[in-house]
Amino acid sequence: MTVRWKVRFFDYPLQFRLQEEEYTEIIRDVLSRGAFILGEDLERFEKHFAEFVGSRFAVGVSCCTDAMLLSLYAAGVGPGDEVISVSHTFVATIEVIRFLGAEPVFVDIADDHNMDVDLVESVITPKTKAIIPVQLNGRICSKMDKLVDIARRYGIVIIEDSAQAIGAAYRGKRAGTFGLAGCFSFYPAKLLGAFGDAGAVVTDDEAFADKIRMLRNHGRGRGTDINLWGLNCRMDNLHAAILDFKLAGLDARIKNRRDIARRYHEGLSGLDGLRLPPPPVEDGDHYDVFQNYEIEAEGRDELASFLRRNGIETAVQWGGKGVHQFSALGLNGVSLPRTESFFGKALMLPLYPELTEDQVSYVVRKVREFYG
Ligand SMILES: Cc1ncc(COP(=O)(O)O)c(C=O)c1O
């Protein structure tokens, strides 16, 4: 059946159309200068992004997966080490641990769908080298300060997977600034989306930033000398120019997302069978940026079909499975009851700044209709 969509889950062409002239001019400018690799646009974006996050350094790389791979490698994670993280995440968080020959160790999630920090200390062993908290759906883990304290006491580094949390804050500190490094994604659907893949590592540690800069560029420093084994994980200069332009409007777009989340919260609270993410608050510990609006819905598949029949597109994050539930990955012995139960009910409603008030009201009306 062909669906006549009233609310798309995401609308890339619309985003382009709304600022077509500006984007075309930026692309024309970069192309006419032939400034493709490691150009001044990249340096400018890195400076502005570091300022935005509240970090001393930002290094643009090819994607968040590479940001995490390089960060773990630069932190010395390798064979025999253990890295603590969650399974309510994209496979990228865990695959980089495995690619370095280390072992992922999972903890379950808390009520806000992020790492349950209270469980972390019980899985630390002498082999634990790093913790990757995943700041999912635009929210920093609750008790992030406790996690920082645990890591400090045990001499373990924190590498944040902040792919989904650009601009999110906890007690006034923005995502990416709690540990040795923060890793960001500029995948097109992200809060700050490039026109392709891109990512960044942020850190306050100058030597670490220098190392990431070399690792992303075949081990080179400023010249042609090779200082260490590296890779090619550079961010394209063209992406950097686009991202720098979009960064200037990011705070306004985040505010917009929070307004939509507030309307979802007000419209959908109190329905039996539905659990909502924490609402946006102004003066609390958390400043959430709502990369996604992920609800926990009884009858999730029926709700998704009902909404589809009514022209509303939804999505189930990562096909409805935690990383440990993909049998081909060989993590089958892992049991995470809260994560597994969550994935059985998780559904993402459309949430992006271009949504109109009418569209948001329509989604609210249809979800309410489904639950009678
Ligand atoms: C939580 C999380 N971690 C990591 C990634 C990987 O980011 P990238 O696609 O930029 O490598 C994503 C992107 O989808 C993500 O959502």
The ligand as a MOL file (V3000), in Angstrom:
LIG
                    3D

  0  0  0     0  0            999 V3000
M  V30 BEGIN CTAB
M  V30 COUNTS 16 16 0 0 0
M  V30 BEGIN ATOM
M  V30 1 C 24.7030 6.5470 19.7770 0
M  V30 2 C 25.5020 6.5600 18.5170 0
M  V30 3 N 26.8060 6.2640 18.5660 0
M  V30 4 C 27.5670 6.2920 17.4720 0
M  V30 5 C 27.0430 6.6020 16.2360 0
M  V30 6 C 27.9250 6.5510 15.0380 0
M  V30 7 O 28.0380 7.7760 14.4080 0
M  V30 8 P 28.5970 7.8850 12.9330 0
M  V30 9 O 27.5160 7.4080 12.0150 0
M  V30 10 O 28.8990 9.3400 12.7510 0
M  V30 11 O 29.8190 7.0330 12.8490 0
M  V30 12 C 25.6980 6.9340 16.1390 0
M  V30 13 C 25.1340 7.3290 14.8250 0
M  V30 14 O 24.1390 6.9550 14.3590 0
M  V30 15 C 24.8920 6.9060 17.2960 0
M  V30 16 O 23.5890 7.2040 17.2570 0
M  V30 END ATOM
M  V30 BEGIN BOND
M  V30 1 1 1 2
M  V30 2 1 2 3
M  V30 3 2 2 15
M  V30 4 2 3 4
M  V30 5 1 4 5
M  V30 6 1 5 6
M  V30 7 2 5 12
M  V30 8 1 6 7
M  V30 9 1 7 8
M  V30 10 2 8 9
M  V30 11 1 8 10
M  V30 12 1 8 11
M  V30 13 1 12 13
M  V30 14 1 12 15
M  V30 15 2 13 14
M  V30 16 1 15 16
M  V30 END BOND
M  V30 END CTAB
M  END
